[in-house]
Amino acid sequence: MVTLTDQSANIPTRWKWTITPATFTFANGTNDTMQNIKVQFSANGNYTVSLRHKIQLV
């Protein structure tokens, strides 16, 4: 299992993780819209991970 952590300097209010290829599952109740996620990869290989976040301006 791998933990992916958002370490943004700003204070995001929304997150969207994208992982390719899709040979993984989210673990411990996490999902692609959480700040920090846990994933279990089901195949060896290279993966691309990206995180987009939004910041609410007041």
KADAQUI-V451027 format. One record per residue. N is the residue number from 0. RES is the residue in three letters. PSI is psi in radians with two decimals (* if undefined). NEAR is the number of other ideal C-beta (glycine too) atoms within 8 Angstrom. Layout:
[[N | RES | PSI | NEAR] [N | RES | PSI | NEAR]]
This chain:
[[0 | MET | 2.49 | 7] [1 | VAL | 2.39 | 7] [2 | THR | 2.23 | 7] [3 | LEU | 2.23 | 11] [4 | THR | 2.28 | 5] [5 | ASP | 2.10 | 10] [6 | GLN | 0.65 | 4] [7 | SER | 2.49 | 7] [8 | ALA | -0.53 | 3] [9 | ASN | -3.06 | 6] [10 | ILE | 1.49 | 5] [11 | PRO | 2.72 | 11] [12 | THR | -0.23 | 7] [13 | ARG | 2.54 | 7] [14 | TRP | 2.69 | 12] [15 | LYS | 1.87 | 9] [16 | TRP | 2.44 | 12] [17 | THR | 2.25 | 10] [18 | ILE | 2.24 | 10] [19 | THR | 2.51 | 6] [20 | PRO | 3.00 | 6] [21 | ALA | 0.60 | 5] [22 | THR | 1.09 | 7] [23 | PHE | 2.88 | 10] [24 | THR | 2.59 | 6] [25 | PHE | 2.55 | 11] [26 | ALA | 2.81 | 9] [27 | ASN | 0.62 | 6] [28 | GLY | 0.17 | 5] [29 | THR | 2.85 | 10] [30 | ASN | 3.11 | 7] [31 | ASP | -0.11 | 9] [32 | THR | 0.26 | 7] [33 | MET | 2.75 | 9] [34 | GLN | -0.77 | 5] [35 | ASN | 2.40 | 9] [36 | ILE | 2.83 | 11] [37 | LYS | 2.36 | 12] [38 | VAL | 2.64 | 13] [39 | GLN | 2.05 | 9] [40 | PHE | 2.39 | 9] [41 | SER | 0.01 | 6] [42 | ALA | 2.54 | 6] [43 | ASN | 2.72 | 3] [44 | GLY | -3.00 | 6] [45 | ASN | 2.44 | 3] [46 | TYR | 2.57 | 9] [47 | THR | 2.20 | 7] [48 | VAL | 2.27 | 8] [49 | SER | 2.65 | 7] [50 | LEU | 2.17 | 10] [51 | ARG | 2.43 | 7] [52 | HIS | 2.78 | 12] [53 | LYS | 2.54 | 7] [54 | ILE | 2.24 | 8] [55 | GLN | 2.01 | 5] [56 | LEU | 2.42 | 3] [57 | VAL | * | 2]]
